[in-house]
Amino acid sequence: MTAREELSGLLARIRVNLAQAGIRVTDDTLELVAERGFLATAQAFQRIVEEAPADATPEYLEPWGVVDTPPQAGPATAPPASASAVTTRRMPGYPTLLELAGQLRRREVSSLELTEQALARIQERNPVLNAFQLVLAEEALAAARQADRDLTVGRDCGPLHGIPIAVKDLLAMAGTVTTAGSKILAAWEPGFDAAAVERLRAAGAVIVGKTRLSEFAYSPASNNAHYGPTRNPWNLDHDTGGSSSGSAAAVADGLVAAALGSDTGGSVRIPAALCGLVGLKPTFGRVSLYGAVPLAWSLDHLGPIARSVVDAALLFQALAGHDPRDGRTRPVPLPDAEAALRGGVEGLRVGVLRDDGSGEPLGSPEALAAWEAGLAALRGAGATLVELDLPELSRLRVLNGALLAQEAVAYHLPWLRERLEEYGEFMRLRILSSFAYGPADFVRAQQLRQVLRNRCQQIFKQVDLLSTPTVPYGAPKLGNPARNTWFTAPFNALGWPAITVPVGLTAERLPLGLQLAGRPWDEVNVLRAAAVVEQAGPWPGGMP
């Protein structure tokens, strides 16, 4: 069958499925779906789905959450390290969360002063960046005053206490509008806090506002038809990456010390990498998504975007834990992630991706050179680098897109029937492409997911971690997401923990990142290796 015949067949299926769902769409709109390339994933999925035997057990029937105790790198009794030994500032002039926490406790600054500084910075820079959907000035100032009072009487909630932080605007916060970047939810005011917001408040953080995102988090770029794009602080003509674009821009440009993002195909790691930051996607089921507007239930993750690996570890420590309100979470013991960063990587085996099965280069020459410099830092610190092929990655990125589309359309179906025109064009065309899947495709996708998961798990007989470039290039121009999810999406389908850490700049002085992924529940080794890479900077190209 030719590609044109495939497209014609998918469009015919879309028409039938839309009619059965009671959704009216013009032929001109469907032609746009095809012309803009929104059916590419559905086409690719049809070519790979038959790789799963028809009698394979679907992934959702396999046990999830079994703890595989990973080997711990470094000496069992690693000597204590000072804060400066486990963190490296990445953006010039902006202190890390850990540094601010130290200043607060030494009474060099107050939470109120930090919050006032953050609000002033937001007022100055947000008109340029478009990073914030909502600024909570009065609430933040009140929380900062309370944080100062608490510290005065000896009530210290931990390292996040009194630190200005932002959250992505798909997390519910009582008394505030949560738009999820959409027009449809532009007036939705939930009467409760998301679990992540509860945990930040319990840790004493000061939430100064909610950040921009692409509509319903369904784009790997910072485009949004309703609220405009978020610009990259490194170059305002370039994309921040999506969908947690506002969170990354706010941290990179010094508006807040750290921020939360969600990640369904790379939406924490992509903007973090394109903005020269650290972004951590924990293991699926490690952090509660209660109160988060979903994109795809089996692929969504929540994680921190920060200026250093230790900051990401501190936020991970505050966010992680079982939540009975979210059946995806698991009661898995939580390690002391910050303490684990001190162990080094002596004896750790790091897989270096050689072939991802796509037949294409792994990245631009600049991206590959920066990645190799980061790998050299791991080797120099005692890790063993093991080259390996993992052709399953090319299938997993297709599978992630196919599963995402089918889960997303299930959530959006009621609005698609009644409020289709309230979606922006990009979101509308993309969600309509979800009707290209057949009645058995979701189960077949889950069968293939388990087959690929079983194959990929085999690499942990050879290595402890796997490394790839995070994004195959520096930040593209605004409006051009290109292949942003190329290396990030597979680890959403697998549910493995993954982190990006900056390793250099392009000739245009745009950041480049290195990604590390590990076994389920092994955030410790992921963070530990990332810390070693970070400490080896500055990088070629002048990374600050």
Secondary structure as the mmCIF struct_conf table of DSSP 4:
data_model
#
loop_
_struct_conf.conf_type_id
_struct_conf.id
_struct_conf.beg_label_comp_id
_struct_conf.beg_label_asym_id
_struct_conf.beg_label_seq_id
_struct_conf.end_label_comp_id
_struct_conf.end_label_asym_id
_struct_conf.end_label_seq_id
HELX_RH_AL_P HELX_RH_AL_P1 ALA A 3 ALA A 21
TURN_TY1_P TURN_TY1_P1 GLY A 22 GLY A 22
HELX_RH_AL_P HELX_RH_AL_P2 ASP A 27 GLU A 35
TURN_TY1_P TURN_TY1_P2 ARG A 36 LEU A 39
HELX_RH_AL_P HELX_RH_AL_P3 ALA A 40 ILE A 48
HELX_RH_3T_P HELX_RH_3T_P1 VAL A 49 GLU A 51
BEND BEND1 ALA A 52 ALA A 52
TURN_TY1_P TURN_TY1_P3 ALA A 54 ASP A 55
HELX_LH_PP_P HELX_LH_PP_P1 ALA A 56 PRO A 58
HELX_RH_3T_P HELX_RH_3T_P2 GLU A 59 LEU A 61
BEND BEND2 GLU A 62 GLU A 62
HELX_LH_PP_P HELX_LH_PP_P2 PRO A 70 ALA A 73
BEND BEND3 GLY A 74 GLY A 74
TURN_TY1_P TURN_TY1_P4 ALA A 76 THR A 77
HELX_LH_PP_P HELX_LH_PP_P3 ALA A 78 PRO A 80
HELX_RH_3T_P HELX_RH_3T_P3 ALA A 83 VAL A 86
BEND BEND4 MET A 91 MET A 91
TURN_TY1_P TURN_TY1_P5 PRO A 92 GLY A 93
HELX_RH_AL_P HELX_RH_AL_P4 LEU A 97 ARG A 105
TURN_TY1_P TURN_TY1_P6 ARG A 106 ARG A 107
BEND BEND5 GLU A 108 VAL A 109
HELX_RH_AL_P HELX_RH_AL_P5 SER A 111 LEU A 129
STRN STRN1 PHE A 132 VAL A 135
HELX_RH_AL_P HELX_RH_AL_P6 ALA A 137 THR A 152
TURN_TY1_P TURN_TY1_P7 VAL A 153 GLY A 154
TURN_TY1_P TURN_TY1_P8 PRO A 159 GLY A 162
STRN STRN2 PRO A 164 LYS A 168
TURN_TY1_P TURN_TY1_P9 ASP A 169 LEU A 170
STRN STRN3 LEU A 171 LEU A 171
TURN_TY1_P TURN_TY1_P10 ALA A 174 GLY A 175
BEND BEND6 THR A 176 THR A 176
TURN_TY1_P TURN_TY1_P11 ALA A 180 GLY A 181
BEND BEND7 LYS A 183 LYS A 183
TURN_TY1_P TURN_TY1_P12 ILE A 184 ALA A 187
BEND BEND8 GLY A 191 PHE A 192
HELX_RH_AL_P HELX_RH_AL_P7 ALA A 195 ALA A 202
TURN_TY1_P TURN_TY1_P13 ALA A 203 GLY A 204
STRN STRN4 VAL A 206 THR A 211
BEND BEND9 SER A 214 SER A 214
HELX_RH_3T_P HELX_RH_3T_P4 GLU A 215 ALA A 217
BEND BEND10 PRO A 220 SER A 222
TURN_TY1_P TURN_TY1_P14 ALA A 225 TYR A 227
HELX_LH_PP_P HELX_LH_PP_P4 PRO A 229 THR A 230
STRN STRN5 ARG A 231 ASN A 232
TURN_TY1_P TURN_TY1_P15 PRO A 233 TRP A 234
STRN STRN6 ASN A 235 ASP A 239
BEND BEND11 GLY A 242 SER A 244
HELX_RH_AL_P HELX_RH_AL_P8 SER A 245 ALA A 252
TURN_TY1_P TURN_TY1_P16 ASP A 253 GLY A 254
BEND BEND12 LEU A 255 LEU A 255
BEND BEND13 ALA A 257 ALA A 257
STRN STRN7 ALA A 258 ASP A 263
BEND BEND14 THR A 264 GLY A 266
TURN_TY1_P TURN_TY1_P17 SER A 267 VAL A 268
HELX_RH_AL_P HELX_RH_AL_P9 ARG A 269 LEU A 274
TURN_TY1_P TURN_TY1_P18 CYS A 275 GLY A 276
STRN STRN8 VAL A 278 LYS A 281
TURN_TY1_P TURN_TY1_P19 PHE A 284 GLY A 285
BEND BEND15 ARG A 286 ARG A 286
STRN STRN9 VAL A 287 VAL A 287
TURN_TY1_P TURN_TY1_P20 TYR A 290 GLY A 291
STRN STRN10 ALA A 292 ALA A 292
HELX_LH_PP_P HELX_LH_PP_P5 VAL A 293 PRO A 294
BEND BEND16 LEU A 295 LEU A 295
TURN_TY1_P TURN_TY1_P21 TRP A 297 LEU A 299
STRN STRN11 HIS A 301 ALA A 306
BEND BEND17 ARG A 307 SER A 308
HELX_RH_AL_P HELX_RH_AL_P10 VAL A 309 LEU A 319
STRN STRN12 ALA A 320 ALA A 320
BEND BEND18 GLY A 321 GLY A 321
TURN_TY1_P TURN_TY1_P22 PRO A 324 ARG A 325
TURN_TY1_P TURN_TY1_P23 GLY A 327 ARG A 328
HELX_LH_PP_P HELX_LH_PP_P6 VAL A 332 PRO A 335
HELX_RH_AL_P HELX_RH_AL_P11 ALA A 337 ALA A 340
HELX_RH_3T_P HELX_RH_3T_P5 LEU A 341 GLY A 343
TURN_TY1_P TURN_TY1_P24 GLU A 346 GLY A 347
STRN STRN13 ARG A 349 ASP A 355
BEND BEND19 GLY A 357 GLU A 360
BEND BEND20 LEU A 362 GLY A 363
HELX_RH_AL_P HELX_RH_AL_P12 PRO A 365 GLY A 380
TURN_TY1_P TURN_TY1_P25 ALA A 381 GLY A 382
HELX_LH_PP_P HELX_LH_PP_P7 ALA A 383 ALA A 383
STRN STRN14 THR A 384 ASP A 389
TURN_TY1_P TURN_TY1_P26 PRO A 391 PRO A 391
HELX_RH_AL_P HELX_RH_AL_P13 GLU A 392 GLU A 418
HELX_RH_3T_P HELX_RH_3T_P6 LEU A 420 GLU A 422
BEND BEND21 TYR A 423 TYR A 423
HELX_RH_AL_P HELX_RH_AL_P14 GLU A 425 LEU A 432
HELX_RH_3T_P HELX_RH_3T_P7 SER A 433 ALA A 436
BEND BEND22 TYR A 437 TYR A 437
TURN_TY1_P TURN_TY1_P27 PRO A 439 ALA A 440
HELX_RH_AL_P HELX_RH_AL_P15 ASP A 441 GLN A 457
HELX_RH_3T_P HELX_RH_3T_P8 GLN A 458 LYS A 461
TURN_TY1_P TURN_TY1_P28 GLN A 462 GLN A 462
BEND BEND23 ASP A 464 ASP A 464
STRN STRN15 LEU A 465 PRO A 469
BEND BEND24 THR A 470 GLY A 474
HELX_LH_PP_P HELX_LH_PP_P8 ALA A 475 PRO A 476
STRN STRN16 LYS A 477 LYS A 477
TURN_TY1_P TURN_TY1_P29 LEU A 478 GLY A 479
TURN_TY1_P TURN_TY1_P30 ALA A 482 THR A 488
HELX_RH_AL_P HELX_RH_AL_P16 ALA A 489 LEU A 494
STRN STRN17 ALA A 498 LEU A 505
TURN_TY1_P TURN_TY1_P31 ALA A 507 GLU A 508
STRN STRN18 PRO A 511 GLY A 518
BEND BEND25 ARG A 519 ARG A 519
TURN_TY1_P TURN_TY1_P32 PRO A 520 TRP A 521
HELX_RH_AL_P HELX_RH_AL_P17 GLU A 523 GLN A 535
TURN_TY1_P TURN_TY1_P33 ALA A 536 ALA A 536
HELX_LH_PP_P HELX_LH_PP_P9 GLY A 537 GLY A 537
BEND BEND26 PRO A 538 PRO A 538
HELX_LH_PP_P HELX_LH_PP_P10 TRP A 539 TRP A 539
TURN_TY1_P TURN_TY1_P34 PRO A 540 GLY A 542
#
